[in-house]
Amino acid sequence: MTAMNLIVQARARAAFLLTDTASIWSRSGKVAHFGSKVIPVYIDGRAVAAVAVSGRLEPSDLAERMDEISPQSLSGFLEEFPEVFRATERALKKRDAAGSMAAVIAAFDHERSRPIGYRIANDNLLFPPGYRPYELKQTSRHLTEFNPDNVTLLQSDFCDPRHWEPDRDAEKLIEAQRRDPDILHGRHSIGGEAVLTRVDASGVCSKVLKAWPDRVGRRINPEASVRSTTLGSRLAEIASKWDTARQIFNAAVGRVLG
């Protein structure tokens, strides 16, 4: 499973999605392609929510079914979403492409002037014990599972911006998740770019926090990524020094010939 994090912060009056952009082939574990996993939701021309997906669920498949409904309110969208989710799974089964799939929704309820979050899945692999498949369950937090390097990150109160500030701390969270193999296949599946999406009263906005040196057709290897990044920086430094030396040499030759 790739990164699909939902965090609702009532004090910040915003809900956040933290995702990556890598889609992984289920058999080989190699990167199939890169792309956003977040779908904005518009009601009367205003962005009021964003949906993030994981598992065998591709954003384009879900977006196609979402385009078939015309809700007049956020509550209307939430009411119709479970059936949209089921319809997407049925379409995937016809293509023999179905499997474990899940989605989370970050939204802003303008009627109650508060951020809200929901989650849904076709099984109970990703969600807490007692979750019933296909139930759209309200929640203030869903995190992709990970084993943190330090206990402080695991004990963070993610829903309180005084303790966990998305712009400052989100990169640390997704880096920890990237280093941890996913629970279904035991391989690394978070890659491409780390993207933070904010949903508040003003709408939906996203920004890239970090880009990793992953490649289509290759497996994600966080350790190799670190080494390649370090090597790239070293090569750039060497190239810069050679360029500086070349400029000094050319200037010296110019003075002699001049």
N, C-alpha and C positions, 0 to 999 in steps of 0.2 A: 504494500500500500504506500502511496506517495503522501506528501504532507497535506493535511486537511485540518487546520486548526481554527476553532471558533472561540472567541473571547468577548464577552459582553461586560462593558464597564459602565455601570449606571452613573457613577460619579463623573466620568468623562463624557457622559451622554452620547456614547458611541459603541458600536459593535465592530469587531475586527475579524478578518480572515487572514490567515498566514498560510500561504501555499507555495508550492514549487511549480515548475513548468515541464517536467519530464514525464513522458508516457513510456512505459516499459512493456516490451513483449513478454507475455506470460510464460512462454516456454523457455526462451533463451536468456531472459533477464537483461537483454540489451536495450538500449534506448531506441525507441521507435521514432519519436519525433518530439519536438518541443512546442508548447503553446499554453496560453492561459487556461487555468482550470476554474475560472470565476465567470459567472454569468450574471450581468446586472438585470434587475427586475424593474420595469417601468409601469407606473400606474398614472394614467392621464398625462403622459409626457414627463413625469417626474420619477427619478430613480429613488426607490424607497427600500430596496433590498438587494442582496447579492447572494448567489448560490455557489458553493464550492463542491467539487465532486472528488471521489476517490474510488479505487478498485477498477472493475471492468467498465465503469461508467465514464464515457467521454462527454465533455461539455457540449459538443455539437449534437450528439444524440438526444441529450436532455433538452437543449435549447429548441430543437425541432419540435418536440412535443409541447414545450411551454408556449411556443408561438401559436399553437392551436386553440389556446384559451384567451379570453378577454375579460379578466377580472376588473371590477370597478373599484376595488379597494384592496388594501393589504390583507385584511381578514378574508376577503374572497379568494385571493391568491393562495393563502395558507390552507383554506378549506379544499381547494381543488388540487393542491400539489401532490398529496398521496396518490391520487389516481393518475396524475401525470407521471409520477415515478414508476408506478406499476405498468403503465402503457409503454414507457421507455424500455422496461425490462422485457415486456412481451415482444417488442420489435427486435430487441437484441437476440432473443431466443430463436426467432425466425431465421436469423443470420448465423445461428450457432455461435453467438458471441457473448452470451450471458455468463454471469458469474457473480461472485461477491461484489456488491456495489453499495455505496453510501453517499450521502450528501448532507451538508449543513447549510443553514440559512442565517445570515446576519441581516437584520432589518431595523428600521426605525419606525415605531408606531406613532404617527403624528396625532392620532386621536387621544392617546394617553401621554404623548410627549416623552417617550422613553425608548431606549434601544432594547431589542429582544433577539433571542436566538433559538433555533430549532435544529433537530437532527432527525435523520431517517435512514434506514438501511433495509435490505432484503433478507438479512440474517442477523444474528447477534454476536458476530465475531469481533466487531469493533467497539460496540457499546457496552455499558455496564450490565451485570447480571440482572435478569428480569425484564430486559428490553424486549418488546414484542415486534417482530419484523413488520415493516410497512407502517408502523405507527409514527406520526409526526409528533415528536416529543419536544416540548420546550425545555431549554437548558441554558445556563449562563456560561458553560464552558465545555468544549470538547478538544482534547489534545491528541494528536497522533502519538502512539506509545513510543517511549524512548527510555534509555538508561543514562541519566545525566552523569557527567564527570564529577559533579559536586552536588551535595545534598541541598544546598541553598536553592538551586534552580528548581528542583523538584518540589520544594516546600514553598515556593513563591505563591503569593496570593495574586494570581493572574487577573482577577476581576477588580483589583484595586489599583488604580493608576499611581497611587503613592508608593506602591511596592513594586509594581511591574508596569513600566512605561513602554508602550509598543515601539515608538520610534527609537528608543534607546536599547531595549532589551529583546526585541523580536529576533534579531539576527542570531543572538546567542542561543535562543531556543531552537530555531530551525537547524543550526549547525549541529547541535546535540542530536537532533532527530536524524540528520543526514548521516552521522557516523554510526547509527544504530541500524542493524538489519531489520527489515519489516517482519511482522509477526506471522504472515502467511507463507512466505517463501524462504525466509532466512537470508535475504540478500539486500544489498543497498538499492534503494529505489527513489531517493530524493535527489533531484538535480536540476540542472538548467539555470534557473533564476529563483531567488527567494523574493516573493511578492507579498507586500502588506496592503490589504484593502480595508478602508475605513468606511463605515456606513453611519451617517448621523443625520441631523435635521436638514442639512444643506444638500445631501445626496450621497453619491458613491464615488470614491476616488481611490486609485491604486498607485503604488510606486514600487520600483525595484530596489530592494535592499542590497542585493549582492548577486553577482553572476559567477557561476562556477565553470571551470574549463572542461565540461563534459562534452561528449561527442555522440552523434547519431551512429548507431551500429556498434557501440561499445558499451560494456557494463560500467556502472558507476562504481568508482573506487575512491572513497574520500581520501585515503592516504596518498594515492597516486596524484590526486588533485592537488594536495598540499605540496608535494614534491615538484609537480610540474609548474605550479604557481611560483614557487621559490626559484626554480631553474629559470623560468621566464623572466623574473625580475633581475636575476643575476646576468642573464644574457643581455637584457636591455641596458644594464649598468655598464657591461663591457663594451657594447656597441657605442654607448654615449662617450666612453673614454676614448675609443678609437676615433670617433668623429671629432672630438676635441683635439686629439693629437694631429689628425689630418689637417684641421684648420690652422693649427699653429705651424705645421710644416709648410703648408701652402703660403702662409703669410711670410715666413722666413725666406722661402724661395723667391717670393715676389720682391722682397726687399733687396736680395742679392742681385737678381736680374734687373731690377729697376735702377 
